């Protein structure tokens, strides 16, 4: 499952290594990192809210009860990514995708 790669692509601006992996693992067309920089910023930093609570809580408030439940779930499963300190809330999609990779790696998530 490409959860780890998808997480990386959501959390970090694509570099040459990530692009090469995306071409190989996801079948995406090759591109230069400089070509993707403005598109990455436009989509992932400015226009698409990466937090589930932005869509599931009427107020759209970050770090509410839903986000705290995710933090507790992460802790219970021994998941503590370094990016947790650099994103706005634990329910960030990039962290959630990496959590799925973590569960898959620890055999908590069975292949479907």
Residue, then its C-alpha position, 0 to 999 in steps of 0.5 A: x500500500x502506498x500510504x507512506x508515499x502519499x503521506x510524504x507527498x502531502x506533508x512535504x514539497x516533492x523532491x526528486x526522490x519522491x517524484x521518482x517513487x511516485x512514478x514507479x509506485x503510483x504510475x504518475x508521469x515524471x516531472x521536475x521538482x521546480x515545476x511542481x513547487x507552485x502547484x504544491x503550494x497552491x493545492x496543499x498549502x493554500x486551498x485544500x484544508x488537510x484537517x478532518x475537523x475542517x469538514x466534520x465539525x460545524x465550526x471547522x475548529x482545529x484541535x477539537x475533540x476529534x483531533x484529540x481522539x486521533x492523538x490518543x489513537x496515535x499514542x495508543x499505537x506507538x505512533x509519534x511522527x516528527x511532523x506531528x510538531x510541525x502541522x496544525x493538528x493531529x488529524x492532518x491527512x498526511x499524518x493519518x496516511x502515515x498512521x495507516x502505513x504505521x499500522x500496516x507495518x506493525x501488522x495491525x492493518x490487514x491487506x484487503 
